Amino acid sequence: MSRKKQKRIKEIVNINEIMEIPSNFTTNKDKVNLKNIFKIDQPITLELACGSGEYCLFLAKKFPNRNYIGIDIKGPRLWQANQKRIKENLNNIIFIRSQIQYINSIFKKKSINQIWIIHPDPQPKKENRRLTNENYLIKYKEILMDNGSVIFRTDNKDLYRYTKKIITNMNYHVIYESQDLLSQPTEILSKYYTETKYGNLAISKKLPIYLIEFKF
């Protein structure tokens, strides 16, 4: 790891808008009290594996009437995300540094309104690490409110098929689905699409972008 990345990881400790979650963060009393974090109590959207936060930052700016949380394990990326947050003067977004496998230890039951999974690592050789495998979906179900939904987007055809099969087998309800998101009408694009690094990469390779919104 470069010295710059090491420095940024150390700086995260002193940034209020980035929470570091230890692996032993497991008791009910330790779970994050979201009402104490955000200045305004409003619906919460969680982005998993948010990286440098380009998508959740875009949403936080576009929809100030919602609160946003980006979670990722890579500290330097979250440091970059927070710099962008400061530049945009956004008060409705925070970041959490943690492994996603601990998500049920971080959030209380039925505390999240919506979850976004945008172009996750397809993990071609490790199904147990795919963010849409059965075990992860069970975790998401626990923290989502009853009417909450998960929005999944990818340019990887195999991951899309895998995810669709899991959703079908577990009898989850598909709200909207597209196998070529960019060909959809403007009202659909405005709801589900904005440019991201990996989305632009898919477009440059002329790959279709798949999307599924579903609820439990």
GIMOLIN-V324076 format. One record per backbone hydrogen bond with DSSP energy under -0.5 kcal/mol. CO is the residue of the C=O (numbers start at 1). NH is the residue of the N-H. Records with the same first field share a line. If there is no record, write none. Layout:
CO->NH + NH
This chain:
2->6
3->7
4->8
5->9
6->10
7->11
8->12
9->13
10->13
11->14
12->15
14->16
15->18
17->95
19->21 + 97
20->22
22->25
24->26
27->30 + 31
28->31
32->34
33->36 + 37
34->37 + 38
40->42
43->67
44->113 + 114
45->69
46->48 + 116
47->71
48->118
50->53
53->57
54->58
55->59
56->60
57->61
58->62
59->63
63->66
67->45
68->94
69->47
70->96
71->49 + 50
72->98
73->75
74->78
75->79
76->80
77->81
78->82
79->83
80->84
81->85
82->86
83->87
84->88
85->89 + 90
86->89
89->91
92->68
94->70
95->19
96->72 + 98
97->21
99->102
100->103
102->105 + 106
103->107
106->32
108->111
112->145
113->149
114->46
115->151
116->48
117->119 + 153
123->126
126->129
127->130
130->133
133->137
134->138
135->139
136->140
137->141
138->142
139->143
140->144
142->110
143->111 + 112
145->148
149->115
150->152 + 214
151->117
152->212
153->119
154->210
155->157
156->160
157->161
158->162
159->163
160->164
161->165
162->166
163->167
164->168
165->169
166->170
167->172
168->171
172->174
173->175 + 215
176->213
178->211
180->183
181->184
185->188 + 189
186->190
187->191
188->191 + 192
189->193
196->200
197->201
198->202
199->203
200->204
201->205
202->207
203->206
208->210
209->181
210->154
211->178
212->152 + 214
213->175 + 176
214->150
215->173
